[in-house]
């Protein structure tokens, strides 16, 4: 759902602010593309559905219900499948949330981002801290144990102490899942221009690292498991959908700019395609109306490309990559054969960043915090193997 009421100052996503929207036409296209791509794929059963954006909580419950009906009509959608809606605090009244629940949503991911009004204004958010609290409390009443909140850290001018205060406030408010994202100053965004022009200070790298470590320590002490680089859960409330990416499961992307990775029906179960849907909503709708889907690019992923994706995403989790998961994509060459030999991976193990044992390949607690700097060496070793 690529539409928003306004663009946030840090946002570089494929989002659009439009004066008027023909929701019935958008709904028809989302339904049709869902049906087409599921039928093109070998996917018989769907474990999770995630409505992302944009601001999908601006869609009517009827639109979400129609898409879920399309999924259930083209594949098996088990009764307990995780169905998540990304929501902004400004579009989550209690009655609206009840409508989403009736439509089939059973998990909410709320874009709180900050619990400080000055920070929210800098980020260009529509809501206040008080509205965010009210939205999360209403959501927890309707989706107990299945309400996640998103927070940003490393904002221009944000101190370590201010971040620690935000964390404590978030902990008092939160349910059993928190996603933490370091703010990225993306080229072309209003916030990046303000920092580049000197109107706002750029956060120092050491301070960003300290903020991340502070958050990990505080959340783990509060009973959260740091199960993925940016995600924390307690009482088993992990996001099934997020984990499916890390485990290199197949996924189908529906809507403008969506990405997918799936095996085509009739391909003998071997060639996984990477697909990207047309970015611009009006062009995407035209394509869906004329041929059933708006796929702009298709590329068959080579065995090496699939292993590169598994490595880069699988190491984001605390469990890492199991021998069984690796063997599914690389029956000839084991994890041990690739990363157990003398080379970069062994050096990273000796330095305390990485572990390779009977469980598989994973980062240590220290390694998880610097994963992006470990990956080039590991990808190079994989390519040589």
Phi, psi and omega in degrees: 000100192274002189266144176224160175282328175207159180266129178289155187294340184256000192277128173238018179285170179280078184237155185221136174253114185240146182292326180214150185225132175271086187296327180298321180290318178298315180301314181300322180287320177298317179296315184293318180293323176303310181298314183297310185292324176296321180287331177287337187267171174268009183288121179255333183224136183252125182270334182205153175230135182231118175267107181244179185201203017052199180232083184294345176287355172279342177290154179282151176307327179298324178293316179296319179297320181296320178294317180295323175297321179295319178299311183294333180281334184257346180207173177280124176243098184301153182302326183268009182299142180284125179235105187257143173239125169284134185222145171264143179305332183282353179232041183223056172294159182300320181293323179294317178299321178296324177295320177295319179297318179296331180285345179120000176288134177231006176211138180242141173239108189259127181280074179290311178068315176203155174247032178232127186297322180295319178295319180298321178295317179299323181282352180075025181284152181282334190258163172262170178297321180296320178294324178297315179299315181298318181296317181293319179296319178296318181295318180295331177292325183265332183232059184298132180077358183226033176244118180254148174239143176260136175229145175254143172228167182080032178286150178306126178084355182284129180268167177298319180294318179298319180295319179298322177294318179299318180299314180298319178296320180294321180297321178295330185270330197287161172268230187250014178214131177227133173249128180245127181235128173288130180298127175255125179276093185279136177305137177094353179266156182298321183292319179298321179295322179294320179291316181297325180279356177088002180287333178229148181280144175280132180291132178293145183300319181296323179294319178300316180297319179297319180298318180296314181294322176301313182298316180299314183296313183295316184289320178295321178296334180271009175095008179272143173265129178275083191271346179208152187322312185254003191233140183228136181218150171231165180055033175072017186274041179293151176279110178303319185295311179300319181294330181296327175295314183295333180266009177059037173288164173287145173214151183244124180261124183240133176110169184302125177077004181289149178250149177219159174219106178206162180269132180287147174297140177079011180258013179073013175071024185239321188264109179274133180257144166261126182235142175232130179276154179308134186290310191282125189302319183293317178294318178301314181298318178301317182292318179297317181295327183272328184225009173092344176205161181246039180293122180268324179220145178226136176214129176286127180278129177290163176306320179295316180298322178294320178291324177298318178295317179299319181294310184294323183270321183296326181284355176286346183259158179291336178277337180071213184249118180283160177298323181295316180296316179298316182298332178297324181262340183222073183295334184274325189241110186283165173304318181296319181295323183279313191250356179272341181288161176304138182155199187299316184296320180294320178297319180293327176294316181295330180276356175089015181265336193221152176230134171232113182213199183295340178280333182135208181247127180208163175278151168284175176304317180290321183294326182299329182285341183235028187307316184301331180276344178274329189300317181306316179297318182290321178295322179295318180293322178296316181298320179294320182293000000 
